[in-house]
């Protein structure tokens, strides 16, 4: 195969394919030309071009999330790499195997006033599991062996234990446009086998006895990829009378036995009920929780035990009661625990009482929404009740992900949000990347401020009719009108809930996207039908609400 003469680039292409990378997102440049050549000429790698590096990284993140496989991003030298930082940080905290590849100048030219030269090799150090720096020259004794080993090591690190991003910085010297013959598959591939991802039956039984009734057990699930095995295991535990299971929308766990509206349920509980139903042991699985209510409540309890299950890069003690850190895949551990606890099925009213309160809260929710004025809550309650089966849902940060916690999401195929670091940048690109992998429709629900952070995503050739977006046009920064830290400030409107003049209709027309809008329940029903049935091009549905009414309606919901 005729390809670049840079051996390090060809070794990298071999090893990316060997370690399961199929999607590569490239951004144009000159220093990374050998990388582009080496990767593009491989039949086992699919390359996509995205000009804006920040958007490119989030698109790759979405691809990795949807495919559950490592995805590579490739940029040129200089500040291009720094634009990857927000998405790389998100990947780190969401345990997503993002392979960051940056082209660089030879080390002797750094700090010599040569163009596009900065210290790149550790630029992302806090947010990657490993950084490696590949020399521009591999013709020294052992050069190929060293390059093979270092790249293998980085890729294995990304995919092992608590998965996450790694950074491979490849220095390339001029000339950059020479070619040679190279046989794909020539690089040495190093594999890894680990045997520490299970728990013995005896240990599972010991832990099961610690959770037996009359002890009150609460399982809380944060963000997770869909996992049918885990869903079944947690479902078995939810059948136990002393176990209640609380799931967030982003946990992708569904069962009639699970309480899927944590905030809506907790805000309807009296002080006496919270005291009577406080757990003895909390078991958490998945990533960071959206619910402020559950975190504040559990932090204030005395005598609570907290077990955290899953691979983590540090000791995570979100509730200030951590007593057991279980470094195992949640599906494996919860399956073993469910089997071990079956003999301990003894009378308890704990799960039944929680289910009763959750049912009461659902009725109060429905009554409130029915009588509520036109607002984000009213509109999104209608939308969540009409999302077609099989659609994947992405939520931007700010209020959309919080509204989702109040809704019945049991029929939604899959829900995602960038809750690793909870930034509002890159939400559109992440959803777009996921839609490029998912074969059916991907729906993004975004705020107008989040949308503005990522307008460049609209120009991507990855935009297809499978991508649909709802934008809440509520005046911008709606969350600041709700949260206590900003809602009462005299600076609210000028510095926080900054009004937007978003020309959404014109932007949609400019990018060839179908545009629909609604400003009432009746208009929403009509617009949503057209929006959902659009098959010729991507579609945007603008939902227009009054910012003050929206903030008051949400604030009164929790009174």
Secondary structure as UniProt FT lines:
FT   STRAND          2..4
FT   HELIX           7..18
FT   TURN            19..20
FT   STRAND          23..26
FT   TURN            31..32
FT   HELIX           33..40
FT   TURN            43..44
FT   STRAND          46..49
FT   HELIX           53..67
FT   STRAND          71..75
FT   HELIX           78..84
FT   HELIX           85..94
FT   STRAND          98..104
FT   HELIX           107..109
FT   TURN            110..113
FT   TURN            115..116
FT   TURN            121..124
FT   HELIX           125..127
FT   STRAND          131..134
FT   TURN            141..142
FT   HELIX           143..159
FT   STRAND          166..171
FT   STRAND          179..181
FT   TURN            184..185
FT   HELIX           201..210
FT   TURN            213..214
FT   STRAND          217..221
FT   HELIX           228..238
FT   TURN            241..242
FT   STRAND          243..247
FT   HELIX           249..251
FT   TURN            256..257
FT   HELIX           262..266
FT   TURN            267..268
FT   HELIX           271..276
FT   STRAND          281..285
FT   HELIX           292..299
FT   STRAND          305..309
FT   TURN            318..319
FT   STRAND          322..326
FT   HELIX           330..341
FT   HELIX           342..344
FT   HELIX           350..371
FT   HELIX           376..384
FT   TURN            385..386
FT   TURN            389..390
FT   STRAND          392..395
FT   TURN            397..398
FT   HELIX           399..404
FT   TURN            405..406
FT   TURN            410..411
FT   STRAND          414..417
FT   TURN            419..421
FT   TURN            425..426
FT   HELIX           427..437
FT   STRAND          442..447
FT   HELIX           448..453
FT   HELIX           455..459
FT   TURN            461..462
FT   TURN            465..466
FT   STRAND          467..473
FT   HELIX           478..481
FT   HELIX           484..487
FT   TURN            490..491
FT   HELIX           492..496
FT   HELIX           504..510
FT   TURN            511..512
FT   STRAND          514..518
FT   HELIX           521..533
FT   STRAND          539..544
FT   HELIX           547..557
//
